[in-house]
Amino acid sequence: MGQGSLVPERQPSVPDEEVIETLRAAVARAGRLPRSADLLLCGLCAQYLVDELRDAGLEVVRRPPAGYGQ
């Protein structure tokens, strides 16, 4: 929110590819399968989750940096 503004500025949307990669990396940290199987499964799960977010009408946005607008 900028100074003097009652309406917060719209934050930029995060590209689907970046959300998928972030989710894939988070799921992959479990590390119970061989690496190739982990990567395949994590990629499929991440893509599915992003599709579900979009179907639910949700949008991922990047949080402004600390101290932004002060």
C-alpha positions, 0 to 999 in steps of 0.5 A: 500500500502506498502512502496516502492510498486506501487501496493496496496496489495490485501485486504482480501474478507469479507465472504458472511455471514458477509456481509449478517449479516451487511446488515441485521442489517442495514435494521433492524434498521428501526424497523417498523415491529414486531421483528420476521418479521423484522429479516425474511425480513432483512435476505432475503433482505440481502441474495438477495443483496449479491447474486446480488453483486456476480452476478454483479462481485463485491466483498466486501473487508475489508478496511485496519486498519488506519495507515496500511502501513505507 
